[in-house]
């Protein structure tokens, strides 16, 4: 059995996450084969773990999506369902995956392993105001990173930068969950979005709840 957690954000919006079990390669393969998912892509992976990650994402989507469908990627690397008009967002960090599906609106999700390594790159993705609020706290930095990555996925194009075009305000977090406001400002695009945050052991997850 493949274990995952489902969050019903709204009647049209679902979020799910799971820890990858790298011993379930055969089980995942058989489950996807029964659902007629195209598995030809697996032949291009030389790394066994990459195969399991790829299959786990597709299994998770099968479990929470209304229909059997495959994934395609546009020129900006944004994932879409092949046959469905539902909006899709996917994130993967180390041994965790997270997906979001929204029937009506563009969605964005990100999951990130909390690590002190993020301290060394904080100036690359935070503006001065955000830097003053996070200092060298890895957990706080991951909150901002995940929020901005979720916003980046809502925008969906490559001509944006986390530091210059994505900002986070009103971030409130209480040990395991929180909320924030995210803002996208680039060229002719400006929008604001509510975000929710959830700490999952040593991971931080953020997802947009309106678009």
SULJO-V7685 format. One record per residue. N is the residue number from 0. SS is DSSP state (A for helix, B for strand, O for the rest). BURIAL is # if it has 9 or more other ideal C-beta (glycine too) atoms within 8 Angstrom, else .. D_CENTER is the distance of its C-alpha to the mean C-alpha in Angstrom with 2 decimals. Layout:
n->(N:N)
ss->(SS:SS)
burial->(BURIAL:BURIAL)
d_center->(D_CENTER:D_CENTER)
This chain:
n->(0:1:2:3:4:5:6:7:8:9:10:11:12:13:14:15:16:17:18:19:20:21:22:23:24:25:26:27:28:29:30:31:32:33:34:35:36:37:38:39:40:41:42:43:44:45:46:47:48:49:50:51:52:53:54:55:56:57:58:59:60:61:62:63:64:65:66:67:68:69:70:71:72:73:74:75:76:77:78:79:80:81:82:83:84:85:86:87:88:89:90:91:92:93:94:95:96:97:98:99:100:101:102:103:104:105:106:107:108:109:110:111:112:113:114:115:116:117:118:119:120:121:122:123:124:125:126:127:128:129:130:131:132:133:134:135:136:137:138:139:140:141:142:143:144:145:146:147:148:149:150:151:152:153:154:155:156:157:158:159:160:161:162:163:164:165:166:167:168:169:170:171:172:173:174:175:176:177:178:179:180:181:182:183:184:185:186:187:188:189:190:191:192:193:194:195:196:197:198:199:200:201:202:203:204:205:206:207:208:209:210)
ss->(O:O:O:O:B:B:B:B:B:B:O:O:B:B:B:B:B:B:B:O:O:O:O:O:A:A:A:A:A:A:A:A:A:A:O:O:O:O:O:A:A:A:A:A:O:O:O:A:A:A:A:A:A:A:A:A:A:A:A:A:A:A:A:A:O:O:O:O:O:O:B:B:B:O:O:O:O:O:B:B:B:O:O:O:O:O:B:B:B:B:B:B:B:O:O:B:B:B:B:B:B:B:O:O:O:O:O:O:B:B:B:B:B:O:O:A:A:A:A:A:A:A:A:A:A:O:O:A:A:A:A:A:A:A:O:O:O:A:A:A:A:A:A:A:A:A:A:A:A:A:A:A:A:A:A:O:O:O:O:O:O:A:A:A:A:B:B:B:B:B:B:B:B:B:O:O:B:B:B:B:B:B:B:B:B:B:O:O:B:B:B:B:B:B:B:B:B:B:B:B:O:O:B:B:B:B:B:B:O:O:O)
burial->(.:#:.:#:.:#:.:.:#:.:.:.:#:#:#:#:#:#:.:#:#:.:.:#:#:.:.:#:#:.:#:#:#:.:.:.:#:.:.:.:.:#:.:.:#:.:.:.:.:#:#:#:#:#:#:#:#:#:#:#:#:#:#:#:#:.:.:.:#:#:#:.:.:.:.:.:.:.:#:#:#:.:.:#:.:#:#:#:#:#:#:#:.:.:.:#:#:#:#:#:#:#:.:.:#:.:#:#:#:#:#:#:#:#:.:.:.:#:#:.:.:#:.:.:#:#:.:.:.:#:#:.:.:#:.:.:.:#:#:#:#:#:#:#:#:#:#:#:#:#:#:#:#:#:#:.:.:.:.:#:.:#:#:.:#:#:#:#:.:.:#:.:.:.:.:.:#:#:#:#:#:#:#:#:.:#:.:.:.:.:.:.:#:#:#:#:#:#:#:#:.:.:#:#:#:#:#:#:#:.:#)
d_center->(22.95:19.17:17.95:14.82:14.27:13.91:13.66:15.65:14.61:17.37:19.49:17.33:13.80:12.25:9.33:9.76:9.23:11.82:13.61:14.72:18.50:19.95:23.24:22.19:22.42:25.45:24.32:21.07:23.16:25.72:23.40:21.76:25.24:26.63:24.12:25.21:21.88:22.81:22.71:24.53:21.57:21.88:25.20:23.70:21.94:24.41:22.22:22.17:19.00:17.12:18.70:17.62:13.93:14.30:16.25:14.19:11.22:14.02:15.79:13.07:12.85:16.64:16.85:15.13:15.97:19.51:20.68:20.58:18.81:17.55:14.95:16.15:14.88:16.68:18.47:15.66:13.30:11.34:11.08:13.50:15.47:18.88:21.02:19.20:18.71:15.77:12.69:9.52:5.87:4.45:3.26:6.70:9.04:12.65:13.31:10.14:7.55:5.32:5.76:7.14:10.59:13.03:16.62:17.74:15.39:12.65:9.26:6.21:3.19:2.97:5.41:8.70:12.13:14.73:17.45:20.43:19.64:17.51:20.85:22.27:19.88:19.63:22.03:19.94:17.14:19.05:22.02:25.24:24.69:21.33:22.99:25.81:23.68:21.78:24.57:23.76:21.75:18.81:17.11:17.62:16.48:13.11:12.83:13.59:11.45:8.15:9.71:10.77:7.75:6.38:10.02:10.28:8.10:10.40:13.29:12.49:15.37:16.31:19.05:17.20:16.94:15.02:18.45:20.51:18.52:15.88:17.36:16.72:19.61:20.79:18.45:19.85:18.85:21.02:20.49:17.57:16.13:16.36:16.00:16.05:16.83:15.11:17.25:17.04:20.42:21.24:24.43:24.94:21.57:21.28:19.15:18.09:15.35:15.14:12.27:12.15:11.54:12.13:13.55:13.52:16.51:15.76:11.99:10.46:7.51:7.44:7.06:9.72:12.60:14.84:15.20)
